[in-house]
Amino acid sequence: MQHIDAFCHFFPQGFFKKLSDTTGGTRDIGKRIQGVRTIYDLEARFRIMDGFENYSQVLSLGLPPIEGMVGADLAPEFARVANDGLAELCAKYPDRFCGYVGGLPMSAADEAAKEAERILLKGNANGLQLHTNVNGLCLDEPQFFPIFEIAAKANKPICLHPARTASFPDFAAEKKSRYEIWTIFGWPYETSATMARLIFSGVMTKLPGLKVMAHHLGAMIPFFDLRIETGWATLGSRTSDEDYSGVLKSLGKPLLDCFKDFYGDTALCGGRIGLVCGLDFYGADHVLFASDAPFGAEEGRAYIRDCMGAIASLDVSDAVKEKIFFRNAKSLFGLR
């Protein structure tokens, strides 16, 4: 069985040197990154990958987002260095790295659109990685819409990655999130909220060909399917300062079908219960194997092994497992 790991992270050496000179690249989430050798050391990465047969990866940058490392003045340069580095790795090691999704300087929206055009329409990137907020702004802000248009035009997916930090408090009276709740529970919440905003704002309706893969198997969405369907059936009934009465009609189809248009990856730390739930919700054509490598125990080996094992344990046909393990990735990313 071929295995294409659809959502895993690596920093090309030239880019890692640049980010390591920034404050954002060395504190908080950057502090953790500095301690994960297999996210920047190519030989160490290869040693992990050698433990798995017929295994290749679609690369994307790790956290923090580029705008979390540098300001809008330097972000475009950082993005170019990162994307050129990822493209070089894929060209040099095609059997290891079968594709990459590029990063963008989202704090400079016009430059981000130019970079998206460069790598998607003129280059060979296989998609874009966007984070669920840009310095606190939601992706449904009008300034970001041209980026989604470019992705739709290129027929390449957006890979949606959570980006919430400790600066987002869990309760309104507090100034920050405690006990790292911002990542364990905050990331799935923010991913789900971003998916909803892309639907309700009309981004997904205006670009019907747009493909978006939500990290961690669509976060909260599969588990809350009927809460979504019944709770939002009365959208606007709880709100007196805005008129939402026409939102559902504007979608052109049932709300739950809008959420099912997304794709999800299996990066659930090897958990099987969530995998069964997500596969039941999205269907076999919209679920892709991903491990979130190189995170997890054993320098990333555990997540790869356990995610593979969870998929292999499913009571589904070999044809479905082939879709999840590699066929859906080839189709979604346009891989050879």
N, C-alpha and C positions, 0 to 999 in steps of 0.2 A: 504494500500500500504506500503510495506517495503521500507525503505530508508537507503542506505549505502552511507555515506559521504566519498568519495574516496580520498580526498586530504585535510587533515586538520592537525593541528600541536599541539604538546604537548611536554613539557620537563619533563621527570621523575624527581622526587624530588632530588635524588642523583646527577643526572647530572646537574640540575639547580643550585645546590649549587656550583658545580665545575665551571660552566661557569660564575657564578656571581663573582667569584674571579679573572676573567680575564679582561683585558682591553677591548678586543673585544666584550665581553659579556655585557658590560655596556655603551659603547659609540655608537654613530651613530645609526645603526639599532638595536644594542643591547640595547641602551637607550629606544627605543620604546618597545622592548620585556619586559623590566623590569616593564613597566607600564601596561602590559596586564596580569592581575591576572589570567584569565582563561586559560592561556597557561602553568601554572605551579602549580596552586592550584587545586587539584583533586576535593575537595568538591564543589568549585565554578564551576568547569567544569560540574559536575553532575547536579547542579541546572539549568544550561543552557540546558543541554540535556533533562532534565525531561519535558521541555515544548513541546517536539515533540514525537509523538507516533511512535512506530516501527522504531526507529532511532538508528543507530550505526555508528561508525567511524573507518576508517582505519587511523592509526596514523603515523605521520612522525615528525621529529624534525623541529623546527622553525629556523629562521635566527639568527645570522650569521652562515655560514657553519663552520664546526669544524676547518678548516684551518684558518678561520677568528678569531678564539678565541685563539689558541695556535699554536706553531711551530710544525714542523714535528716530533720532539722528543716526544712530549706529545700527539699528535693527536691520535695515535693508542689506548692509554689508554682511552682517552675521548670517542672514538667511541665504545669501548667495554662496558664502563659504560652506555652509552646512549642506545645501542641496548639491553643490558641485562635488562635495566629498562623498555624499551618499551615491550619486550617479557613478562616480569613479569606482566605488566598491562593487557596485552591481556589474559594471563592465569588466572589472578585473577578476571577480569571483562569481560568475553567473550560476554555477552549481550550488553555491552557498547562499547567495543573495539574489533571488529571482526578480526582485523589484523593490521600489521604494516609493513612499509617499512624502512629499516635500513639506517643509515648514515655511511659514510666511511671516513677514514683519508686520503683524496685525496692528500694532500701535501707529503705523503709518499706512492707512488703508489704501491710498492710491498706489503706493509702492508695493503693497501686498498684491494688488491686482496685476501689476506689471510683472512681479515675480511669478505669479500663477500662470500668466501667459507664457513667460519664458520657459518654464519647466514642463507645462502641460501641453501647450499648443505648438511650441517650437522645440521642446526637449523631449525626454523620454520618461518623465515621471509617471508613476502609475496611479497617482491620486494626491490628495492634499490632507494633511493633518491639521485640523482646526481644534482649538480648545474651547471649552464651554463658556468661558468669559474672557474678555480682553480688557485687562485692568479694570474689571468690574462691569464692563458693558456686555450685554447679551448679543449674540450673533445675529439677531433679527434687526439690529440697527441698520438703517438704510445705507450707511457708508460701506457696509460689508457685502451688500447684495451683488455687486459686480463680480466678486470672487465666486459666489455660487453660480452665477451665469457662466463664467469661464469653465468651471468644473462640468456643468451640464453640457456646454458646447463641446468639450473634449471627451464627453462620455466617460469620465473618470470619477471615482467616488471621493466623497469627503469622509475621512475617518475622524470621528468625533471623540475627543479625549477630555476627561474632566480636568479642571485646573483650579478648583477651589483651594484656598490656603487658610491658615489659622486666623487670618484677618477677617474672615467671615464668621461672626459670632453665632453660636447656636441659639442664643436667646437675646432679645432686643435690648435688655438692660445691661448686657455684657459687652466688652470691647473686643474679645477674641474667642475663638473656639478652644475648648480645653480638652485634654486627654486624647488629642488627635482625632476627635470625632469628625473634624472637617474632612478627613480623608476616608475613614471607614464608612461613615453614613453620609457625609456631605457630598462625596463624589457621585454616588448613585443618584442622590436627590438632584444635584445640579445637572447631571446628564439628562435625567428625565424631564426636568424643567426646561432645558434647552430644546429638547425634542418637541415638547408641547408648544413652545414659543415659535419654533420654525413652522409648525402646522398652523397655529392660530393667526400668526402674522401674515400668512399667505405665501411665504417663501416656497414651500413645497408645492402649493397649488399653482403658482406662477411658473414654476419650473418642473413640469410633470415628469421629465426625464432625469431629474436629479437623483443621484444615489447617495445615501448617507448610511454609513455603518457606525452604530453606536457601541462604544467599548463596553465590555463586561456584559454582553448579551442583552443590550437594551436596558440595563440598569433595573429600575423598579417597574417598568412598564408591563412585562409579562405577568408578574405576580398580581398586579392591580387591574387586570383587564376589565372585570365587571365593575369595579369602582370607577374606572375611567368612563365606561359606557353609560352607566346609570347616573353617576354623580354629575358628569358634565352634560347630561341630557337636559339639565335645567340651568345651563350656563347663563349667567346674568341675574339669576334670581337672588343671589346673595350680594349683589353689587349695586350701589345707588349712585355712584359718582361717574360711571362710564356706562355706555350702552353697548352690550354684547349681543343684542337680540338677533343680529344678522350674521354673526360669526359662523355658526354651524352650517347655515345654508350656503355660505360662501365657499365651503370646502368641496362641495360637489359630490361627496360620498360620505358614508358613515364615518364618524370620528375614529372608531377602532380600526377601520381599514386604512386610515391615514397613518396610524402608528405602525401597522403591519407592513407599510411600504418600506420602512427602515430595514437595514440588515443588522445582525448582531454577531459578535464573535464569542468564542467559548472561553475567554480569559476569566475564569471564575475560580482560580487557584486550585483547580482540579475537582471542585465540588460537583456532585452528580445531581442533586435535587434541583438546583437552579438550572442546570443544563436541560433536564427533562422538561421543566416548565418553559424555558425559553424556546426550545425546539417545538414544543406543542403550540406555542403562540405564533412564532414567525414562520414555521414550516421549513422543510428540508432545503428549499432553494435559497433561503435567506440567512442561513447560519454557516459561519466559517470557523474553522479551527484556528485558534490563537492561544498563545500561552502567556503573553505579557513578559516574555523573556527579556532581559536576564534577571528579573526579580524572582523572589522566592528563595527557598533553601538550596543549598548545594550549588551556589553561584548560578542559579537559574535552572539547574537540571530538574529539580523537583516539580516545578510548574509544568515544564514541557512533558515530563513523564506522566504526571498525574492527569493533565488535561487529555493526553492521548488515551490513557487508561479509562477515563470517564466516558469518552466517546466510544471506545471499543466495547464498553460494557452495556451500551444501549441495546434495547431489544428492538432493533430496526434492521432492515435489510442491508446487505453489503453495498448496494447501490446508493442508499442514503448515506452511509458512512463515507463512501467515495466523494459524494457531493460536499460533505462537511470537511473532509480532510484535504481535498485539493481541487475538485472540479469547480466549486463555487468561487474560489479564489482566482482561478484562471479566467473565469468569465468576468467577474467583477473588476479585476485589475487589468484585464487585457494581457495576461501573461502568455508567453510562448510555451 
